[in-house]
Amino acid sequence: MMEQARRARAYWTIGRGHGEIREETVLPPGRDQVRVEARYSGVSRGTELLVHQGRVPVSEYERMRAPLQGGSFPWPVKYGYCSVGKVAAGDPAWLGRDVFCLHPHQTEYVVGTSQVVALPRGLLPEHAVLAANMETAVNAIWDADLKAGDRVSVVGAGVVGCLVAFLSGRLPGTETELIDIDASKGQIAGALGVDFASPERARRDADVVIHASGAPLGLQTALGLAGVESTVLELSWYGREPVSLALGEGFHALRLCLRSSQVGKLPAQQRARWTHRRRLELALRLLCDERLHALIDSSAPFEELPEVMSGLVSGARKALCHRVEYAAS
């Protein structure tokens, strides 16, 4: 019997700092499509909160669209890209499989089979919400062109910074230091197997510095840690916020290279062999490490997401990674 249209609930940002849950119609899956019942999704503390505050520059409205976004910037917009669920209908080859999808927060949805990636054996669905962040971290490692034995400084111990430090620390001979103004992040660094320091005590003369704090002051700190002719890789996205840097200090004398990294495009040296899907599959495999579970330190039911988002923006709710839990999970 052919499936009938179904009703789903989705989270939409409807104004600066305000969101609501709306009902939507989900049509039956067609050829090469699947219907996914969400189990978990994750909130991106960087990009998603900037979207929630209406801080996407007009010039970036098209470039910043999420793969399966609904609506348009500034709002109303259905934005997000960290959904984990189980295939409930559609292509028989996918039925019953746990999958990751770059879909906004929604109880169920229909997408093409090319838009879902099966979770690898050993990765629990509740931990797979980190996949998009891990993909960003993998891209950063590629862009930074890290080499065995490098002294690597990672400024900013948010989820992306922690994942970058974790990957860097696994390279042969690297000396990786995670840097943050919050001394409590030292426990996480220890669990990930890397050193930790406050900005004041951080090691200088790094071969590569990767900045992921999301704060302009953090980028200035990153420049101050770089050694002669080293690279400072910028992962933070500031939206409409202007960034001022003191480049009259060592920037020119040390011949530093400041470059950007953005997960939307594969680095040039990878494009001939890698696809976005292959990179995402790698990110999921890399999450099969129990040390990373500590990064998910907050959770709440989907129905509470409007209040949760407001709390994350205001600072009333503290979290590295917030996981959204759906009734079907």
C-alpha positions as CSV (number, residue, x, y, z in Angstrom):
1,M,0.0,0.0,0.0
2,M,1.3,3.4,-1.0
3,E,2.1,5.8,1.9
4,Q,-0.1,8.8,2.5
5,A,1.0,12.3,3.2
6,R,2.0,12.8,6.8
7,R,2.3,15.7,9.2
8,A,5.6,16.6,10.7
9,R,6.8,19.4,13.1
10,A,9.8,21.6,12.3
11,Y,11.6,24.4,14.1
12,W,11.6,27.8,12.4
13,T,13.3,31.0,13.3
14,I,10.7,33.7,12.9
15,G,12.4,36.8,14.1
16,R,15.5,38.1,15.9
17,G,16.0,35.7,18.8
18,H,12.6,34.0,18.4
19,G,11.6,30.6,17.0
20,E,8.6,28.4,16.9
21,I,7.6,24.9,16.0
22,R,5.4,24.6,12.9
23,E,3.5,21.8,11.3
24,E,4.4,20.7,7.8
25,T,3.2,18.2,5.3
26,V,5.5,15.4,4.4
27,L,4.7,13.8,1.0
28,P,5.3,10.1,0.4
29,P,8.8,9.2,-0.7
30,G,9.2,8.7,-4.5
31,R,11.8,6.9,-6.5
32,D,15.2,7.0,-4.9
33,Q,13.8,8.7,-1.8
34,V,13.4,7.8,1.8
35,R,11.4,9.0,4.7
36,V,13.5,9.5,7.8
37,E,12.1,9.6,11.3
38,A,14.3,11.9,13.4
39,R,15.9,10.5,16.5
40,Y,18.4,13.3,17.4
41,S,19.6,16.6,16.0
42,G,22.4,18.9,17.1
43,V,22.5,22.7,17.4
44,S,25.5,24.4,15.8
45,R,26.6,27.0,18.4
46,G,28.3,29.1,15.8
47,T,26.5,29.5,12.6
48,E,23.0,28.5,13.8
49,L,23.0,31.0,16.7
50,L,24.1,33.8,14.3
51,V,21.2,32.8,12.0
52,H,18.9,32.9,15.1
53,Q,20.0,36.4,15.8
54,G,19.6,37.6,12.2
55,R,23.3,38.3,11.8
56,V,23.8,36.8,8.3
57,P,25.0,39.6,6.0
58,V,22.8,40.3,3.0
59,S,25.7,39.5,0.7
60,E,25.9,35.9,2.1
61,Y,22.2,35.0,1.9
62,E,22.7,32.5,-0.9
63,R,26.2,31.2,0.1
64,M,25.0,30.5,3.7
65,R,22.0,28.5,2.7
66,A,22.0,25.1,4.4
67,P,21.6,22.1,2.0
68,L,18.0,21.5,3.0
69,Q,17.0,24.9,4.4
70,G,13.4,26.1,4.3
71,G,12.5,29.7,3.8
72,S,15.0,32.5,3.3
73,F,17.2,34.8,5.4
74,P,16.7,36.6,7.5
75,W,13.4,34.9,8.4
76,P,11.2,33.0,8.6
77,V,13.9,30.4,8.0
78,K,14.2,26.6,8.8
79,Y,17.9,26.2,9.3
80,G,20.1,23.4,10.5
81,Y,22.3,20.5,9.3
82,C,22.8,18.0,12.1
83,S,19.9,15.4,11.9
84,V,20.2,11.7,12.8
85,G,17.3,9.3,12.2
86,K,16.0,6.0,11.1
87,V,14.7,5.3,7.6
88,A,11.0,4.4,8.0
89,A,9.8,4.2,4.3
90,G,11.0,4.5,0.8
91,D,13.9,2.7,-1.0
92,P,13.9,-0.9,0.4
93,A,17.7,-0.9,0.5
94,W,17.6,1.7,3.2
95,L,14.7,0.6,5.4
96,G,15.5,0.4,9.1
97,R,19.0,2.0,8.7
98,D,20.3,4.7,11.0
99,V,21.4,7.7,8.9
100,F,22.8,11.1,9.1
101,C,21.4,13.9,7.0
102,L,22.2,17.7,6.6
103,H,18.6,18.5,7.5
104,P,17.1,21.2,9.8
105,H,15.4,20.2,13.1
106,Q,12.2,18.3,12.1
107,T,10.4,15.2,13.4
108,E,10.4,13.5,10.0
109,Y,11.2,14.3,6.4
110,V,11.6,12.9,2.9
111,V,15.0,13.3,1.1
112,G,16.8,11.6,-1.8
113,T,18.9,8.5,-1.0
114,S,22.0,10.6,-2.1
115,Q,21.3,13.0,0.8
116,V,21.6,10.4,3.6
117,V,24.7,8.6,4.9
118,A,24.5,5.4,6.8
119,L,26.1,5.4,10.3
120,P,29.1,3.2,10.5
121,R,29.2,0.2,12.8
122,G,30.2,1.3,16.3
123,L,28.7,4.8,16.1
124,L,25.6,5.3,18.2
125,P,22.9,7.6,16.8
126,E,23.0,9.9,19.8
127,H,26.7,10.6,19.1
128,A,26.4,11.1,15.4
129,V,25.0,14.7,15.8
130,L,28.7,15.8,15.9
131,A,29.2,14.7,12.2
132,A,28.8,18.2,10.7
133,N,31.3,19.6,13.2
134,M,33.7,16.8,12.6
135,E,33.4,17.4,8.8
136,T,34.4,21.1,9.5
137,A,37.4,19.9,11.6
138,V,38.5,17.5,8.9
139,N,38.4,20.3,6.3
140,A,40.4,22.5,8.7
141,I,43.1,19.8,9.0
142,W,43.4,19.7,5.3
143,D,43.4,23.4,4.8
144,A,46.1,23.8,7.6
145,D,48.3,21.3,5.8
146,L,49.5,19.8,9.1
147,K,52.7,17.7,9.0
148,A,54.2,15.2,11.4
149,G,56.0,16.9,14.3
150,D,54.3,20.3,13.9
151,R,53.7,22.5,16.9
152,V,50.0,23.2,16.6
153,S,48.0,25.7,18.6
154,V,44.2,25.6,18.5
155,V,42.5,28.7,19.9
156,G,39.0,28.2,21.1
157,A,37.7,25.1,22.9
158,G,34.2,25.0,21.4
159,V,33.1,21.8,19.7
160,V,35.0,22.5,16.4
161,G,38.1,23.6,18.2
162,C,38.1,20.5,20.4
163,L,37.6,18.3,17.3
164,V,40.4,20.0,15.4
165,A,42.7,19.5,18.5
166,F,41.7,15.9,18.7
167,L,42.5,15.2,15.1
168,S,45.8,17.2,15.2
169,G,46.8,15.3,18.4
170,R,46.5,12.0,16.5
171,L,49.1,13.0,13.9
172,P,52.6,11.5,14.4
173,G,54.8,13.6,16.6
174,T,52.6,16.7,16.7
175,E,52.6,18.8,19.8
176,T,49.0,20.1,20.0
177,E,47.9,22.7,22.6
178,L,44.2,23.7,23.0
179,I,43.8,27.3,24.3
180,D,40.7,28.9,25.9
181,I,39.9,31.6,28.4
182,D,37.7,29.0,30.3
183,A,40.1,27.0,32.6
184,S,37.4,24.3,32.9
185,K,38.1,23.3,29.3
186,G,41.4,21.8,30.5
187,Q,39.5,18.7,31.6
188,I,38.1,18.2,28.1
189,A,41.6,18.7,26.6
190,G,42.9,16.1,28.9
191,A,40.2,13.6,27.8
192,L,41.1,14.3,24.2
193,G,44.7,13.7,24.8
194,V,46.1,17.1,24.1
195,D,47.7,19.9,26.2
196,F,45.7,22.9,27.5
197,A,46.7,26.5,28.3
198,S,45.1,29.9,29.0
199,P,45.9,32.6,26.4
200,E,48.4,34.1,28.8
201,R,50.3,30.8,29.3
202,A,50.0,29.5,25.8
203,R,53.2,28.3,23.9
204,R,54.5,30.8,21.3
205,D,56.3,30.1,18.1
206,A,53.7,27.6,16.7
207,D,54.2,26.1,13.3
208,V,50.4,26.3,12.7
209,V,47.7,28.1,14.6
210,I,44.0,27.3,14.1
211,H,41.5,29.8,15.4
212,A,38.0,28.6,16.3
213,S,36.8,30.8,19.2
214,G,34.3,32.9,17.3
215,A,35.7,36.1,19.0
216,P,37.9,38.7,17.3
217,L,40.1,38.8,20.4
218,G,40.7,35.1,19.9
219,L,42.0,35.8,16.4
220,Q,44.4,38.4,17.8
221,T,45.6,35.8,20.3
222,A,46.1,33.4,17.5
223,L,48.3,35.8,15.5
224,G,50.4,36.3,18.7
225,L,51.2,32.6,19.0
226,A,52.4,32.1,15.4
227,G,56.1,31.5,14.6
228,V,58.0,33.0,11.7
229,E,56.3,32.4,8.3
230,S,53.7,30.2,9.9
231,T,50.0,30.0,9.0
232,V,47.1,31.1,11.0
233,L,43.9,29.4,9.8
234,E,40.6,31.1,10.6
235,L,37.6,28.9,11.2
236,S,35.3,31.4,12.9
237,W,32.5,33.1,11.0
238,Y,31.4,36.5,12.4
239,G,28.3,37.2,10.4
240,R,27.8,41.0,10.4
241,E,30.3,41.7,13.2
242,P,33.3,43.7,12.1
243,V,36.7,42.4,13.1
244,S,39.6,44.7,14.0
245,L,43.1,43.4,14.3
246,A,46.4,44.9,15.4
247,L,48.5,44.1,12.4
248,G,51.2,46.6,13.2
249,E,52.8,44.2,15.7
250,G,54.5,41.0,14.4
251,F,52.2,40.2,11.5
252,H,54.5,41.7,8.7
253,A,57.9,41.2,10.4
254,L,57.1,37.5,10.9
255,R,55.7,37.1,7.4
256,L,52.6,35.4,8.7
257,C,49.9,33.9,6.5
258,L,46.3,34.4,7.5
259,R,43.9,32.2,5.6
260,S,40.3,31.2,5.8
261,S,38.7,27.7,5.9
262,Q,35.1,27.0,5.1
263,V,33.5,23.6,5.0
264,G,31.3,24.4,2.0
265,K,34.1,23.8,-0.4
266,L,36.8,21.0,-0.5
267,P,40.4,22.2,-0.4
268,A,42.0,22.5,-3.8
269,Q,44.4,19.6,-3.1
270,Q,41.6,17.2,-2.3
271,R,39.1,18.0,-5.1
272,A,40.4,15.6,-7.7
273,R,39.7,12.6,-5.5
274,W,37.3,13.6,-2.7
275,T,33.6,14.4,-2.7
276,H,31.5,16.0,0.0
277,R,29.9,12.6,0.6
278,R,33.3,10.8,1.0
279,R,34.3,13.5,3.5
280,L,31.1,13.1,5.5
281,E,31.6,9.3,5.6
282,L,35.1,9.9,7.0
283,A,33.8,12.3,9.6
284,L,31.3,9.7,10.8
285,R,34.0,7.0,11.1
286,L,36.2,9.4,13.1
287,L,33.4,9.9,15.6
288,C,33.7,6.2,16.6
289,D,35.8,7.2,19.7
290,E,34.2,7.3,23.1
291,R,36.5,10.3,24.1
292,L,34.3,12.5,21.9
293,H,31.1,11.8,23.8
294,A,32.0,14.3,26.4
295,L,31.5,17.1,23.9
296,I,27.7,16.5,24.0
297,D,26.9,18.1,27.4
298,S,23.3,19.3,27.0
299,S,20.1,17.8,25.8
300,A,16.3,18.5,25.8
301,P,13.2,17.3,23.9
302,F,12.4,18.8,20.5
303,E,9.3,20.6,21.9
304,E,11.6,22.7,24.1
305,L,13.8,23.9,21.2
306,P,12.4,27.5,21.1
307,E,13.2,28.0,24.8
308,V,16.6,26.3,24.4
309,M,17.6,28.4,21.5
310,S,16.8,31.6,23.4
311,G,18.8,30.3,26.4
312,L,21.8,29.5,24.2
313,V,21.7,33.0,22.6
314,S,21.4,34.8,25.9
315,G,23.9,32.7,27.7
316,A,21.4,31.5,30.3
317,R,22.0,27.9,29.0
318,K,25.6,26.7,28.8
319,A,26.5,24.0,26.4
320,L,29.3,22.8,24.2
321,C,27.0,20.8,22.0
322,H,23.2,20.7,22.6
323,R,21.4,17.6,21.4
324,V,17.8,17.7,20.5
325,E,15.9,14.5,21.3
326,Y,12.8,13.3,19.4
327,A,10.0,11.2,20.8
328,A,10.7,8.4,18.3
329,S,14.2,8.0,19.6
